[in-house]
Amino acid sequence: MKKILILFCLLILVGCSNTYIKGNLIQPTDVNVNLKEYLDDIEEYLDLYLDSFINDGDILIDNYKGYPIVWNIEHGEAVFENNVIHKKENAKEYESVVISAEVNGKKYLFDNVELLDKYVGYLMTYFVGDGLKNEQVYYGWTYDGLLWYPINFQRPVLKATIGTRRLRDPSIIRQKNGKFTLVATEGFDNPDIFAFDTTNLIDFENERLINVNKSSDVLALLEKQAWAPEGFYDRRIDKYVIYWSSPTDKKMFYNYSSDLNDISYPYVLVDVGFPVIDGTLLKEDEGYSIVLKDERMPMEKHSQLFVGYSEKDYTQIEHFDFNFFSGHQSEGPFIIQRGYDFLLYYDDYTRHKFKAYQFYELKANIFEEIKDTDIISSINNLKHGSVIPLTWKEFERIKEKYDVGEN
């Protein structure tokens, strides 16, 4: 009788863990995207080159094909000195600016640029394993990309309360005006992703599910998976972009959003003819590069990382180098910029290691492995990390709430 009672209790617990809890679900609609018509190649290049977020003290390029560029501020509390942008004393923490560039007697205007303080380090989001108690958001921090601090004593900072509640592969999108949205995979086989809003990376609100994997009139999908979502703000079209992978559909996809409270139907981002997952994008000058995982079977032969790139936009990733560089089963890559070089981290998941490579240009596919002894971290069971650079004020807000492991 006692064994039957124990079995009954276990069945109840298992059933509760698989309970789907209804919540706010955003379905795809038609999101209007206005692509800019350029006056000439100079305007197109500079518009592609300018990031949506730039930092106090950033140096912008000084010429285009030999023609000098003179940068100026048309609107906002900032100033250029020798192509270096500086905030004025009365500038806001998040200062919206309109920038102009004079090239060969012509003047070009670029709006939707947000000027931030300098970045001081990277906040990492991750989860620690399978099951509800592990599928939550955890934080880590690094100043230099090699020394890692666990935040909040390696306790979760966010749990999901709707859907499957299985929150995996978390990633943070920087919005305009100092806001952030955290997105994450919902379990395994779900066409929806999680989304939460925050202004301080501590208090989260507007928990919702976003149905990103849904067929449209021009794209038929199996509507089963939306893995490892990431995103960014594209100032050129004043829209947010969320990208993700679906191994059953054998591709990566992206959706547009006006404010991350609506979503477009998906478009194909990467199609190499076989399943790929865990792609992460890097803006390199006017183009974009991507590192992603080959998800073919058997995993012992494939299941490694490779690189692709576009000469102009994230919508035109057509060049791929299928020479694996990780040399072992690997997944969950993320990238840290350190001055003139970069670090590419990934999960060496069969050997349970947190590994990294150094590179200078992603599309060049030239990597130098970082020694395990150079990576100093006490973070345990890290799964699929993702990072976002923060300013000192943004990091201070986290320090006011959580222990950041520096003691």
Kinemage of the C-alpha trace (Angstrom):
@kinemage 1
@onewidth
@group {chain A} dominant
@subgroup {mainchain}
@vectorlist {calphas} color= white
{ca met a 1} P 0.000 0.000 0.000
{ca lys a 2} L 2.856 2.352 0.893
{ca lys a 3} L 4.520 1.716 -2.493
{ca ile a 4} L 1.247 2.444 -4.311
{ca leu a 5} L 0.869 5.712 -2.399
{ca ile a 6} L 4.423 6.762 -3.260
{ca leu a 7} L 3.835 5.892 -6.925
{ca phe a 8} L 0.591 7.886 -6.915
{ca cys a 9} L 2.380 10.937 -5.463
{ca leu a 10} L 5.120 10.660 -8.088
{ca leu a 11} L 2.545 10.521 -10.862
{ca ile a 12} L 0.911 13.661 -9.492
{ca leu a 13} L 4.266 15.474 -9.394
{ca val a 14} L 5.151 14.410 -12.928
{ca gly a 15} L 1.729 15.481 -14.157
{ca cys a 16} L 2.088 18.886 -12.511
{ca ser a 17} L 5.501 19.418 -14.094
{ca asn a 18} L 4.005 18.801 -17.552
{ca thr a 19} L 1.012 21.078 -17.003
{ca tyr a 20} L 0.644 23.782 -19.626
{ca ile a 21} L -0.390 27.101 -18.088
{ca lys a 22} L -2.190 29.513 -20.387
{ca gly a 23} L -0.890 33.056 -20.607
{ca asn a 24} L -0.560 35.985 -22.973
{ca leu a 25} L 0.181 34.582 -26.432
{ca ile a 26} L 1.120 36.854 -29.340
{ca gln a 27} L 0.238 35.542 -32.791
{ca pro a 28} L 1.856 36.682 -36.056
{ca thr a 29} L 0.390 39.590 -37.988
{ca asp a 30} L 1.518 41.674 -40.933
{ca val a 31} L 4.281 43.973 -39.633
{ca asn a 32} L 4.989 46.720 -42.118
{ca val a 33} L 8.699 47.088 -42.912
{ca asn a 34} L 9.762 50.084 -44.985
{ca leu a 35} L 13.080 49.471 -46.673
{ca lys a 36} L 15.082 52.607 -47.340
{ca glu a 37} L 15.798 53.730 -50.890
{ca tyr a 38} L 19.353 55.049 -51.037
{ca leu a 39} L 20.605 58.020 -52.997
{ca asp a 40} L 23.893 56.294 -53.840
{ca asp a 41} L 26.406 53.667 -52.725
{ca ile a 42} L 27.892 55.991 -50.117
{ca glu a 43} L 24.612 56.423 -48.253
{ca glu a 44} L 23.903 52.686 -48.411
{ca tyr a 45} L 27.350 51.794 -47.067
{ca leu a 46} L 27.235 54.293 -44.205
{ca asp a 47} L 23.692 53.281 -43.234
{ca leu a 48} L 24.748 49.634 -43.099
{ca tyr a 49} L 27.943 50.553 -41.240
{ca leu a 50} L 26.323 52.614 -38.457
{ca asp a 51} L 25.174 50.517 -35.527
{ca ser a 52} L 21.909 51.143 -33.716
{ca phe a 53} L 23.760 51.702 -30.426
{ca ile a 54} L 27.077 53.507 -30.200
{ca asn a 55} L 29.106 54.428 -27.150
{ca asp a 56} L 30.614 57.598 -25.763
{ca gly a 57} L 34.169 57.716 -27.127
{ca asp a 58} L 33.554 55.529 -30.178
{ca ile a 59} L 35.650 56.318 -33.253
{ca leu a 60} L 33.808 56.292 -36.579
{ca ile a 61} L 35.514 55.670 -39.913
{ca asp a 62} L 37.187 58.722 -41.445
{ca asn a 63} L 36.899 57.937 -45.155
{ca tyr a 64} L 34.942 56.059 -47.796
{ca lys a 65} L 37.101 54.776 -50.682
{ca gly a 66} L 39.547 57.601 -50.102
{ca tyr a 67} L 36.942 60.366 -49.693
{ca pro a 68} L 37.161 62.020 -46.243
{ca ile a 69} L 34.091 61.761 -43.990
{ca val a 70} L 33.094 64.609 -41.687
{ca trp a 71} L 30.656 63.493 -38.987
{ca asn a 72} L 28.332 65.885 -37.171
{ca ile a 73} L 25.453 65.791 -34.688
{ca glu a 74} L 22.201 67.147 -36.118
{ca his a 75} L 20.092 66.407 -33.028
{ca gly a 76} L 20.964 65.313 -29.496
{ca glu a 77} L 23.347 66.256 -26.711
{ca ala a 78} L 26.592 65.056 -28.245
{ca val a 79} L 29.536 66.319 -30.279
{ca phe a 80} L 32.139 64.933 -32.670
{ca glu a 81} L 35.844 65.671 -32.287
{ca asn a 82} L 38.061 64.189 -35.010
{ca asn a 83} L 35.440 61.546 -35.789
{ca val a 84} L 35.164 60.586 -32.105
{ca ile a 85} L 31.679 60.958 -30.615
{ca his a 86} L 31.300 62.335 -27.090
{ca lys a 87} L 28.326 62.878 -24.834
{ca lys a 88} L 27.772 66.415 -23.551
{ca glu a 89} L 27.488 66.919 -19.788
{ca asn a 90} L 23.714 67.311 -19.967
{ca ala a 91} L 23.198 64.203 -22.106
{ca lys a 92} L 20.764 61.540 -20.946
{ca glu a 93} L 21.896 58.053 -20.014
{ca tyr a 94} L 20.245 56.920 -23.241
{ca glu a 95} L 20.657 59.823 -25.666
{ca ser a 96} L 18.848 59.639 -28.991
{ca val a 97} L 20.890 61.324 -31.716
{ca val a 98} L 20.654 62.124 -35.417
{ca ile a 99} L 24.016 61.931 -37.143
{ca ser a 100} L 25.113 63.449 -40.437
{ca ala a 101} L 28.048 62.562 -42.654
{ca glu a 102} L 29.542 64.833 -45.317
{ca val a 103} L 31.313 62.962 -48.101
{ca asn a 104} L 32.536 64.385 -51.402
{ca gly a 105} L 30.291 67.440 -51.138
{ca lys a 106} L 27.145 65.511 -50.168
{ca lys a 107} L 25.430 65.359 -46.784
{ca tyr a 108} L 23.698 62.225 -45.496
{ca leu a 109} L 21.429 61.939 -42.422
{ca phe a 110} L 21.063 58.899 -40.159
{ca asp a 111} L 18.486 58.700 -37.378
{ca asn a 112} L 17.358 56.162 -34.761
{ca val a 113} L 20.855 56.054 -33.261
{ca glu a 114} L 21.145 55.737 -29.477
{ca leu a 115} L 24.269 57.020 -27.729
{ca leu a 116} L 25.226 55.099 -24.584
{ca asp a 117} L 27.938 55.358 -21.959
{ca lys a 118} L 30.976 53.155 -22.466
{ca tyr a 119} L 30.549 49.444 -21.936
{ca val a 120} L 32.451 47.997 -18.967
{ca gly a 121} L 31.704 44.284 -19.242
{ca tyr a 122} L 29.307 41.548 -20.283
{ca leu a 123} L 26.276 40.087 -18.552
{ca met a 124} L 25.760 36.418 -19.347
{ca thr a 125} L 22.399 34.643 -19.218
{ca tyr a 126} L 22.233 30.854 -19.110
{ca phe a 127} L 20.347 27.852 -17.742
{ca val a 128} L 21.821 24.815 -15.998
{ca gly a 129} L 20.094 21.645 -17.250
{ca asp a 130} L 16.877 19.791 -17.997
{ca gly a 131} L 13.756 19.963 -15.844
{ca leu a 132} L 11.834 22.881 -14.359
{ca lys a 133} L 14.240 23.454 -11.467
{ca asn a 134} L 17.119 23.900 -13.946
{ca glu a 135} L 15.299 25.596 -16.837
{ca gln a 136} L 15.393 29.094 -15.374
{ca val a 137} L 17.512 32.196 -15.966
{ca tyr a 138} L 20.876 32.534 -14.256
{ca tyr a 139} L 23.357 35.426 -14.462
{ca gly a 140} L 27.126 35.606 -14.780
{ca trp a 141} L 29.461 38.565 -15.305
{ca thr a 142} L 32.850 39.287 -16.854
{ca tyr a 143} L 34.901 42.447 -17.269
{ca asp a 144} L 37.541 41.025 -19.607
{ca gly a 145} L 35.987 37.892 -21.111
{ca leu a 146} L 38.212 35.479 -19.180
{ca leu a 147} L 37.444 35.973 -15.481
{ca trp a 148} L 33.815 35.060 -14.780
{ca tyr a 149} L 31.792 35.891 -11.681
{ca pro a 150} L 28.607 34.039 -10.661
{ca ile a 151} L 25.745 36.390 -9.774
{ca asn a 152} L 23.220 35.777 -6.980
{ca phe a 153} L 25.224 32.813 -5.639
{ca gln a 154} L 24.280 30.858 -8.777
{ca arg a 155} L 20.615 31.007 -7.902
{ca pro a 156} L 18.043 31.820 -10.629
{ca val a 157} L 16.990 35.419 -11.237
{ca leu a 158} L 13.910 34.630 -13.325
{ca lys a 159} L 11.393 31.802 -13.598
{ca ala a 160} L 8.634 31.354 -16.167
{ca thr a 161} L 5.059 31.010 -14.918
{ca ile a 162} L 3.162 30.335 -18.160
{ca gly a 163} L 3.300 27.830 -20.999
{ca thr a 164} L 5.478 24.822 -20.232
{ca arg a 165} L 7.531 27.029 -17.858
{ca arg a 166} L 10.612 25.339 -19.334
{ca leu a 167} L 12.821 28.351 -19.984
{ca arg a 168} L 15.975 27.488 -21.961
{ca asp a 169} L 18.637 29.333 -23.996
{ca pro a 170} L 17.906 32.808 -22.540
{ca ser a 171} L 19.140 35.893 -24.384
{ca ile a 172} L 18.661 39.627 -23.825
{ca ile a 173} L 17.687 42.147 -26.510
{ca arg a 174} L 18.597 45.807 -25.953
{ca gln a 175} L 15.648 48.022 -26.786
{ca lys a 176} L 15.551 51.739 -27.409
{ca asn a 177} L 15.371 54.149 -24.456
{ca gly a 178} L 17.019 51.926 -21.865
{ca lys a 179} L 14.688 48.962 -21.977
{ca phe a 180} L 15.519 45.291 -22.406
{ca thr a 181} L 13.590 42.185 -23.410
{ca leu a 182} L 14.673 38.696 -22.409
{ca val a 183} L 13.709 35.962 -24.857
{ca ala a 184} L 14.127 32.207 -24.433
{ca thr a 185} L 13.252 28.820 -25.860
{ca glu a 186} L 10.058 27.304 -24.462
{ca gly a 187} L 10.988 23.713 -23.696
{ca phe a 188} L 11.827 21.618 -26.762
{ca asp a 189} L 8.993 21.148 -29.249
{ca asn a 190} L 7.062 24.408 -29.166
{ca pro a 191} L 6.552 27.019 -31.881
{ca asp a 192} L 6.501 29.797 -29.253
{ca ile a 193} L 9.253 31.588 -27.361
{ca phe a 194} L 9.206 33.306 -23.972
{ca ala a 195} L 9.567 37.100 -23.649
{ca phe a 196} L 9.869 39.354 -20.582
{ca asp a 197} L 10.490 43.119 -20.357
{ca thr a 198} L 12.734 44.919 -17.885
{ca thr a 199} L 14.263 48.353 -17.376
{ca asn a 200} L 16.863 47.352 -14.784
{ca leu a 201} L 17.594 43.662 -15.561
{ca ile a 202} L 16.216 42.829 -12.114
{ca asp a 203} L 12.448 43.327 -12.207
{ca phe a 204} L 10.710 41.596 -15.106
{ca glu a 205} L 7.174 42.213 -16.372
{ca asn a 206} L 4.866 41.531 -19.304
{ca glu a 207} L 5.616 37.804 -19.404
{ca arg a 208} L 4.313 36.455 -22.679
{ca leu a 209} L 4.687 33.814 -25.354
{ca ile a 210} L 5.375 34.824 -28.949
{ca asn a 211} L 4.417 32.434 -31.728
{ca val a 212} L 7.362 32.860 -34.120
{ca asn a 213} L 7.152 29.522 -35.974
{ca lys a 214} L 3.949 29.796 -37.961
{ca ser a 215} L 3.278 29.205 -41.639
{ca ser a 216} L 2.377 32.083 -43.924
{ca asp a 217} L 0.998 32.295 -47.442
{ca val a 218} L 4.547 32.163 -48.821
{ca leu a 219} L 6.314 29.882 -46.312
{ca ala a 220} L 5.036 26.486 -45.118
{ca leu a 221} L 6.527 25.301 -41.810
{ca leu a 222} L 6.068 22.299 -39.544
{ca glu a 223} L 5.386 24.695 -36.630
{ca lys a 224} L 7.096 22.526 -34.022
{ca gln a 225} L 10.228 24.298 -32.776
{ca ala a 226} L 11.734 27.717 -32.124
{ca trp a 227} L 15.120 27.122 -30.556
{ca ala a 228} L 17.685 29.529 -29.096
{ca pro a 229} L 16.047 32.878 -30.001
{ca glu a 230} L 18.203 35.990 -30.115
{ca gly a 231} L 17.461 39.467 -31.384
{ca phe a 232} L 18.495 43.052 -31.993
{ca tyr a 233} L 17.147 46.455 -32.931
{ca asp a 234} L 17.653 47.500 -36.558
{ca arg a 235} L 17.706 51.316 -36.646
{ca arg a 236} L 17.486 51.453 -40.451
{ca ile a 237} L 13.925 50.137 -40.468
{ca asp a 238} L 13.051 51.013 -36.848
{ca lys a 239} L 12.158 47.389 -36.130
{ca tyr a 240} L 13.334 44.585 -33.877
{ca val a 241} L 14.569 41.333 -35.375
{ca ile a 242} L 14.207 37.972 -33.607
{ca tyr a 243} L 16.019 34.993 -35.120
{ca trp a 244} L 15.833 31.310 -34.150
{ca ser a 245} L 16.247 27.791 -35.495
{ca ser a 246} L 14.010 24.811 -36.191
{ca pro a 247} L 15.828 21.519 -36.867
{ca thr a 248} L 12.628 19.877 -38.103
{ca asp a 249} L 12.334 22.660 -40.703
{ca lys a 250} L 16.119 22.375 -41.340
{ca lys a 251} L 16.638 26.143 -41.361
{ca met a 252} L 17.077 29.291 -39.324
{ca phe a 253} L 14.410 31.991 -39.501
{ca tyr a 254} L 13.770 35.572 -38.426
{ca asn a 255} L 10.726 37.700 -37.619
{ca tyr a 256} L 10.217 41.467 -37.435
{ca ser a 257} L 8.566 43.262 -34.544
{ca ser a 258} L 7.617 46.891 -33.963
{ca asp a 259} L 8.004 46.807 -30.163
{ca leu a 260} L 8.392 43.103 -29.232
{ca asn a 261} L 4.673 43.022 -28.453
{ca asp a 262} L 3.771 42.086 -32.005
{ca ile a 263} L 5.455 39.707 -34.428
{ca ser a 264} L 5.586 39.196 -38.174
{ca tyr a 265} L 5.375 35.899 -39.981
{ca pro a 266} L 8.836 34.303 -40.340
{ca tyr a 267} L 11.379 34.638 -43.129
{ca val a 268} L 14.282 32.323 -43.941
{ca leu a 269} L 17.602 33.466 -42.472
{ca val a 270} L 19.863 30.456 -43.191
{ca asp a 271} L 19.281 27.551 -45.557
{ca val a 272} L 22.285 25.296 -46.139
{ca gly a 273} L 20.319 22.163 -47.019
{ca phe a 274} L 20.641 20.438 -43.636
{ca pro a 275} L 19.481 21.151 -40.060
{ca val a 276} L 21.310 23.932 -38.209
{ca ile a 277} L 20.743 25.406 -34.751
{ca asp a 278} L 22.176 27.852 -32.192
{ca gly a 279} L 23.159 30.559 -34.677
{ca thr a 280} L 24.494 33.831 -33.295
{ca leu a 281} L 25.042 36.909 -35.467
{ca leu a 282} L 27.905 39.405 -35.387
{ca lys a 283} L 27.780 42.743 -37.211
{ca glu a 284} L 31.085 43.274 -39.025
{ca asp a 285} L 31.254 46.708 -40.683
{ca glu a 286} L 28.458 46.787 -43.280
{ca gly a 287} L 27.942 43.018 -43.306
{ca tyr a 288} L 26.956 40.280 -40.889
{ca ser a 289} L 28.641 37.020 -39.947
{ca ile a 290} L 27.135 34.045 -38.169
{ca val a 291} L 28.458 31.034 -36.278
{ca leu a 292} L 26.087 28.084 -35.998
{ca lys a 293} L 25.913 24.373 -35.261
{ca asp a 294} L 25.526 21.511 -37.731
{ca glu a 295} L 22.617 19.479 -36.302
{ca arg a 296} L 22.896 16.471 -38.627
{ca met a 297} L 23.223 12.907 -37.410
{ca pro a 298} L 25.300 11.122 -36.330
{ca met a 299} L 26.302 13.784 -33.803
{ca glu a 300} L 29.778 12.268 -33.406
{ca lys a 301} L 30.516 13.170 -37.042
{ca his a 302} L 28.699 16.507 -37.243
{ca ser a 303} L 27.477 18.483 -34.214
{ca gln a 304} L 30.186 21.134 -34.557
{ca leu a 305} L 30.382 24.845 -35.289
{ca phe a 306} L 30.930 26.556 -38.634
{ca val a 307} L 30.800 30.096 -40.033
{ca gly a 308} L 28.743 31.974 -42.604
{ca tyr a 309} L 28.623 35.606 -43.674
{ca ser a 310} L 26.995 38.204 -45.900
{ca glu a 311} L 28.650 41.109 -47.684
{ca lys a 312} L 25.740 43.423 -46.847
{ca asp a 313} L 22.881 42.454 -44.590
{ca tyr a 314} L 21.636 39.768 -42.233
{ca thr a 315} L 18.951 38.949 -44.811
{ca gln a 316} L 21.584 37.894 -47.356
{ca ile a 317} L 23.740 35.278 -45.606
{ca glu a 318} L 24.882 33.199 -48.556
{ca his a 319} L 28.568 32.402 -47.973
{ca phe a 320} L 29.473 29.457 -45.728
{ca asp a 321} L 32.689 27.742 -44.725
{ca phe a 322} L 31.817 24.168 -43.802
{ca asn a 323} L 35.228 23.427 -42.300
{ca phe a 324} L 34.472 22.816 -38.641
{ca phe a 325} L 36.748 24.781 -36.350
{ca ser a 326} L 35.708 23.488 -32.908
{ca gly a 327} L 37.134 19.992 -33.444
{ca his a 328} L 34.677 18.338 -31.068
{ca gln a 329} L 30.941 18.178 -30.403
{ca ser a 330} L 29.923 21.732 -29.539
{ca glu a 331} L 26.906 24.035 -29.350
{ca gly a 332} L 25.549 27.241 -27.807
{ca pro a 333} L 28.103 29.781 -29.122
{ca phe a 334} L 28.242 33.421 -28.024
{ca ile a 335} L 30.672 36.237 -28.821
{ca ile a 336} L 32.456 38.847 -26.698
{ca gln a 337} L 34.253 41.834 -28.211
{ca arg a 338} L 37.429 42.963 -26.448
{ca gly a 339} L 38.801 46.055 -28.149
{ca tyr a 340} L 40.185 44.809 -31.464
{ca asp a 341} L 39.721 41.099 -30.890
{ca phe a 342} L 36.838 38.788 -30.037
{ca leu a 343} L 36.231 35.692 -27.948
{ca leu a 344} L 33.900 32.968 -29.165
{ca tyr a 345} L 32.598 30.838 -26.293
{ca tyr a 346} L 30.698 27.571 -26.666
{ca asp a 347} L 29.525 24.476 -24.785
{ca asp a 348} L 31.873 21.528 -25.209
{ca tyr a 349} L 28.886 19.576 -23.963
{ca thr a 350} L 30.067 15.961 -24.072
{ca arg a 351} L 33.154 16.850 -22.043
{ca his a 352} L 31.238 19.313 -19.840
{ca lys a 353} L 33.594 22.215 -20.559
{ca phe a 354} L 33.184 25.967 -21.095
{ca lys a 355} L 35.552 26.610 -24.037
{ca ala a 356} L 36.641 29.641 -26.054
{ca tyr a 357} L 38.481 30.734 -29.180
{ca gln a 358} L 40.043 34.088 -30.032
{ca phe a 359} L 39.482 35.654 -33.448
{ca tyr a 360} L 39.721 39.028 -35.192
{ca glu a 361} L 37.275 38.625 -38.073
{ca leu a 362} L 34.592 35.956 -37.888
{ca lys a 363} L 34.137 35.465 -41.610
{ca ala a 364} L 37.870 34.794 -42.004
{ca asn a 365} L 37.314 31.540 -40.068
{ca ile a 366} L 40.705 31.799 -38.329
{ca phe a 367} L 40.606 30.892 -34.632
{ca glu a 368} L 43.128 30.397 -31.847
{ca glu a 369} L 42.019 28.226 -28.954
{ca ile a 370} L 42.102 29.799 -25.502
{ca lys a 371} L 43.793 27.572 -22.920
{ca asp a 372} L 41.447 26.135 -20.307
{ca thr a 373} L 43.745 27.537 -17.617
{ca asp a 374} L 43.186 31.074 -18.957
{ca ile a 375} L 39.424 30.853 -18.376
{ca ile a 376} L 38.739 31.423 -14.682
{ca ser a 377} L 35.179 30.574 -13.675
{ca ser a 378} L 33.396 29.019 -10.724
{ca ile a 379} L 30.074 28.869 -12.584
{ca asn a 380} L 28.737 25.307 -12.588
{ca asn a 381} L 26.610 23.419 -15.137
{ca leu a 382} L 26.435 26.325 -17.572
{ca lys a 383} L 24.180 25.582 -20.549
{ca his a 384} L 23.846 27.722 -23.682
{ca gly a 385} L 25.110 31.085 -22.496
{ca ser a 386} L 24.403 34.377 -24.204
{ca val a 387} L 25.889 37.798 -23.429
{ca ile a 388} L 25.016 41.472 -23.660
{ca pro a 389} L 27.463 44.356 -23.041
{ca leu a 390} L 26.470 46.719 -20.222
{ca thr a 391} L 27.481 50.189 -19.070
{ca trp a 392} L 28.641 50.841 -15.511
{ca lys a 393} L 25.293 52.327 -14.496
{ca glu a 394} L 23.469 49.279 -15.836
{ca phe a 395} L 25.788 46.910 -13.990
{ca glu a 396} L 25.534 48.956 -10.788
{ca arg a 397} L 21.784 48.375 -10.711
{ca ile a 398} L 22.403 44.635 -10.742
{ca lys a 399} L 25.030 44.993 -7.997
{ca glu a 400} L 22.528 46.837 -5.796
{ca lys a 401} L 20.223 43.808 -5.928
{ca tyr a 402} L 22.464 40.763 -6.199
{ca asp a 403} L 25.797 39.525 -4.958
{ca val a 404} L 28.041 39.598 -8.041
{ca gly a 405} L 30.692 37.188 -6.805
{ca glu a 406} L 33.519 39.708 -6.537
{ca asn a 407} L 34.182 38.886 -2.875
